[in-house]
């Protein structure tokens, strides 16, 4: 089963703030830039001249620089980057391997001055680049490698940033001293670069440090709200065998096939880039109905009823992907697992009025007229799937799930007779069924939008 839930008002990476773009041809566009809280260098940046204007997407290769009012500055630079550097043991080399190649990237500017410091994160690996007057960029990066010493494999740290900086700033004793105390963090490396700028550069002044305002959008963001929808559940019985002495009375019976209200509550935890969300929801709905069943022998006396009704409470856990479309909408798609609990209001198959517990069936055998009906929502490895669209705080989703095939045996109707050792007994009909469930749900974000800039 499935359901839908939402994303809040700005969950889809539609956090616009004042800023500007510098295009490759040199033009500067001022207006609002979408802050997607990039980790890796952005492949595209969305911009609008004003809050009511259409959104235009620029590919990274079209841009020289991006500046946000919160302070972040991205600038296109040709950098010697080693994409093979890794901290993942499954991607490491034996021995220290360096494979730098020049590439043009939108890098974060941390310090701008006689010595400049840039930052790039690629595949969860941190790269820093420093450049001083009349010198090329120096790359420092996290990296590990495998070392095989007599058959014993161990991990080694290949990040020799202190040795690199010691050589690069070798003619500046103050910068070398700062390097010896520096950790591989933005704060400490900014200190090294600023020490050089202030004490050893030609101008003897610190460079401009790019201060990024503490984001008013949380690095991760929780969204909470109610949801209300309608759910359609289908469970149709199908005969699993050939016709018998008495009719296959349950063949083709639809045990629900109606719309039921589905109230609930959802919680979404969005990542910093507002492109993924961990989703959970709690919701409830009713399922099933009472259907009339034909008499096994065609008589009016033994017409039956199948009463199958329950209330379901479902806990849903999954992941959602978010894709902004235009200035106001976000497409959603997700999948996950569900844990359900069912409380039966009725689960009974009966032939006749209930006054008689047995009937004389075809072939002269006596069979019972009533038994429990246990069927529906078989366990399955199939996840629930959902797709939808969001505008501001309101989200509409279509969700669905297919359950495993189940088998049901009805001994109250005679399909065949057996006569082993002179003792006659009857065999009933077999059926299969598969539950399909889908819902159309609206959800609304109640809690405050922490991405909204004031």
Secondary structure, DSSP 8 states (H G I E B T S, - for coil): --------TTTTS--EEEEEEEETTS-EEEEEEE----SB--SEEEEESSTTS--EEEEGGGEEEEEETTS-EEEEEEEEE-TT----GGG--BS-----EEEEEEEEEEEESSSEEEEEEETTEEEEEEE-TT---EEEE--EEEEEETTEEEEEE---HHHHHHHHTTT-HHHHHHHHH--SSHHHHHHHHHHHHHHTSSS-S--EE------SS-SSEEEEEEEEEEEEEEEB-EE-S---SS--TTTT-BS--SEEEEEEEEEEEE-TTSSEEEEEEEEEEEEEEEEEE--TTS-STT-EEEEEEEEEEEEEEEEEEEEEETTTEEEEEEEEEEEEEEEEEEEEEEESSSS-SEEE-TTS-EEESEEE---S-B--S--EEEEEEEETTEEEEEEEEEEEEEEEEETTS-SEEEEETTEEEEE-EEEEEEEEEEEEEEEEE-S--TT---
